[in-house]
Every structure is written in structure tokens, then in C-alpha cells.
Amino acid sequence: MTDLGESQLIGGRFRIRALLGSGGTASVYEALDVDAGGLVAVKVLHPHLDDTPGLRAAFLREAAVAETMLHPAVVRLVAACDAGSRETWTAWAFAPGVTLSELVRTRGPLDPRRALLVADRVLGALGAVHAAGYVHRDVSASNVLVQIGPDGEIAAVTLIDFGLADRPGRSARSADVLVSDAPLEAPAGVVGNPSYASPEQLRGEAVGVAGDLYQVGGLLHFALVGEPPFVRGSTDETIRAHLSALPPTVSVRVRGVAVEIDRVVVRALLKEPDDRFPSADAMREALASAASAPPRRSVEPHPPLAEPSDAPRSATRVLPAPVVSPAPVTADARSRTSPMTWVLLSAAAILVGALVFALVPRGAPVEARDSVPMPSATVPVEVAPSISPTASAPSPSQPTADPRVPVPSIVGRSESEARDILAAAGLRVATPTASSDGPDAVGTVVATTPAPGEVTPPGSAVSLTVASGFAAIPDVRGTGVDAAQYDVASAGFAIVLQRASSTTVPAGTVIAVDPAVGARLAHGTRVTLVVSTGAPTATPVPVPPTPTPTPTPEPTR
């Protein structure tokens, strides 16, 4: 593979490899950074929009917003064009994975544990956005990238696309922002994604932190159910539902969702901003509490009153007395029955009830067959057996609650956060804590034993595996520079490219790696990849011209 000329590089630095996507305002390409090394995503404004200064400025504002933030779940700006560039572009750190929208489309809705993890990571990113003095205003399933690890678990979540981001308190009218392909216009020229935009954003009012949290509520609903919260037959109907319809309850659509998760979603989707969570951190705390709540059990039919013949004899049961429907009383019969007769019948009923109570042995359970026939005109009488103080077995028809608690999802959290969450769930952290090399940020919990979702007795110790912040340099010698950069960058290292000629290694292939392959180093360490440029071209040596001999004059005779 030969190098391209500088004129074929975006910004003289980024070599295009593939098209990632294209919208109404820009195309996004996967590219290699030939200066610093590594993969990037380059976003290029369409040429027909480049001639309008206002659109160019709006496009570059996304970069100005993003460069003020530093968070592992926020897409990182690598570079942006200057004012005199021929093309308008921005370059972003390449975030592996697929959009949440694509993930759910291909694999189906997430289980509650994974859905809460995605929402938690997005809220962490929004906390950094809000701390920098901005609101995102376009949190949606298309703007969240999810990376699935080899074990099938969520390895990383990244919030992207800050094209609608702005200071809190401003509206999202189309005159104020660059209208891109993803957001759709609502009435009165308001820009926003109608599937997720908050009521105040759709009304063209000021949008603040609560608007982002509303969108996270919709995002969580999408992850759990497979569709946004207010799906209707048209965009107008969807907007009206955001403005007036009650927030949906997830457990109505998905079995096993805890009521605590319902409460988080409903509160996030309330119409008035002041009624929602006050901050991203507050919503994260509610999610952590919901993650430790046991799943809602399905309602089972009431067990039959009659017990099998081999039921434990020590079990106590409260059985209702048999109810016999009174015989119909005609008008003639009623007229022939004297008041005294009714008094006598009532007295007889009370006497029978007293006899039944007296005949029941104390301390012995009453079987279903111990019912006593009642006169047809009596009022139902409850037969309540005495409870034996020595009876210790629980009632078979009334199972006791499972005393075990589920291990909350703390993968991706810091170790200190994990300890707090486990303590709130009634669990503790086992010592010592194991460490693991890999690409995860140092101190991040990468695994637990028991695994998240498994149940364990209260007070049990949960073993944590925490990222060490170190990784081994992969062996990429003999591979193409593109694949080598991806592997080394994925391991958490920075890349420096160095060119060298070789008569034995094809051009574009990695010759050597420095430091040595297999070295265990901290994340961010610079790793130099020496890339072959092929055999050196022999430079011809100029041959000096042969001098023309000067003839010797003959002597004159």
C-alpha cells in the first residue's frame, strides 16, 4: 500500500477509508490519522452548504462545544478545520460499536440490567455536558453508540452528535441551529427529534437540563420496549402525545420490569420540567436504586384451599366456613312465617356455630373436610382454628418471600461507586479486589462474582475485578498498517507512525513495534509502529560526459 499525496488527505492529515453515513448536512467517513496514528471519524460539510457563512459557523459550533468536555462516554474532538480551509470538516476519536437503534433493531430490546447500564453511562456523559455549561438537546437511540464485548456484555457507551447542543435556557428554533438530517421540524420552526424531544422543546420554549433528562427517559423506554415512548401514526400525533399524553408504564409492555424502573421512566417523562429529576446525578442514583430492586413477579392463580393428602400436618390454615345459598322465599311463605319463627331460626344458627367452635380441637389444624352443614337460612359463619404455638413450618399455600437479593449491575462503575451501590443493596465487597489488564479505564469495575442479576443472601461478599489501567502491546508485526493501528488503539495506546524502507517487507506493512511486543504498559503510552515504504528506489549516479579530444596541430613545413 503506497502513501497518498497530501492533496488527497482531508486537512492534509486524515486518509479516508470508508463512508460511515451521510445526512442532510454532512457525510461521515472512517479515516486514519497519518500524523498521530489511530482511527478517527471525519465529518465533512456538504459542499453546497459550504458557501453559506452561517451554516459553516453552525457546523463548526459542534466542535467548539465538544472540545470543552472530557469524559470517557463523550465523543472526543481530535481536530477541526481552520477559517481558511477549502473544506469544512471536524475529526472525532473513533468510537467502536453500533448505535443503540441498530443494536435493538438487530438483537431486540435489552434486558433491564443492560438497559439501565446504557442509561447510566449516558447520564454520566450528560453530567459532563451540563457541567461544561451546555445541554445536548438531541439524546436519542441514533446518537448513542454501544460497544458489545466478546463476552456479550456492554463494553462501552458513547454519546455523539452535538449539532443541537447549546447553552441552557435557549430555544431550539431552526433559525438558531443547523438543521440536520436526524432532527425533524416541529410546528413553528422548532427543531428536534419528535420521538424524544421534550414538551418545552417542541413548544419552542427554553430548554434546560430537564429536557435532556426527558430524552433519557425516552431512551430507556426504547431500550426496554424496542420503541420510543409515544409512537403514533404520524409526526403530528407523536408531538401531541409528548405535549399531553400520560407517560407510559414499561411493565405493561415488558414482563418482569420492577416497579422502581417504571417510576424512573415516568418521572423522567413528566410534562413539567420541575417535576422531573433535578440533575443527571439524581437520575443516576434513582437508576442505581432501581437496578438493585427485585424483578416484578408474575401474578399466579390463588392456590386451592384443599391440600394434598401428604401435606405437612403441622401447617395451619384459615378456612372459610361453607356458604350455602338460602332457599328462595316466596311471598306466601313469607306471609306464613311468623316473626317468632325467624327468631327461633336465628337462635338455632348461633347455637350451631357455637357447637362447631367448641368441637374443634385446640392446637389441631382444620382440614377442608371438617366443614359442618349449615341450615339453609343461616348467615355464613367463619371457622377459625386456633394457631398452635409449636407450628413452625410455613403455610404451603402462602410461600414466604425469597430472602436473597440480586447483585446490582455495577460493571462500568468506578470502584468507589460500586462499593456504595453494593452497600445500599445490603451486600459488601470481598477482599482482596482482583485486577485485570485491558482497554477499560483504570479503576473501572469490569466483572463481578456473583454476576450482576444473580441472587445471593443479604450481607454476602461480592468479588470485584477492576481494570488495572495497563495492557500488553499486541503483536502487529507483519500486518497492514490499518489493522495494526486499530488493534493497538483498541488496547488503549497512543500511536506514532514511523516510515522506513525495506527490501523484504511489502509497503504498508508494520516492520517493528517500539516498545517491544508484549510489554505491559499504562494506557495512553505512545507506541511507535515502524511501517515499510517498500524497497528504496536507486538514485541514478550521473555519468560525466566524455571530453572531446582536441586535435593537435601539425607542424608547418
Secondary structure, DSSP 8 states (H G I E B T S, - for coil): -----GGGSBTTTEEEEEEEEE-SSEEEEEEEETTT-SEEEEEEE-GGGTT-HHHHHHHHHHHHHHTT---TTB--EEEE--TT-SS-EEEEE---SEEHHHHHHHH-S--HHHHHHHHHHHHHHHHHHHHTT-B-----GGGEEEEE-TTSSEEEEEE---TT-B-TTB--BTTTS---SSSEEEGGGEEE-TTT--HHHHTT--B-HHHHHHHHHHHHHHHHHSS-TT--SSHHHHHHHHHHS----GGGTSTT--HHHHHHHHHHT-SSGGGS-SSHHHHHHHHHHHHTS-----------SS--TTS-TT----B-----------HHHHHHS-HHHHHHHHHHHHHHHHHHHHHS-TT----GGG-----TT-----B-----TT--S--TTS------EE----TTSBHHHHHHHHHHTT-EE-SS-EEE-SSS-TTBEEEEES-TT-EE-TT-EEEEEEE-SEEE----TTSBHHHHHHHHHHTT-EEEEEEE--SSS-TTBEEEEES-TT-EEETT-EEEEEEE--S----------------------
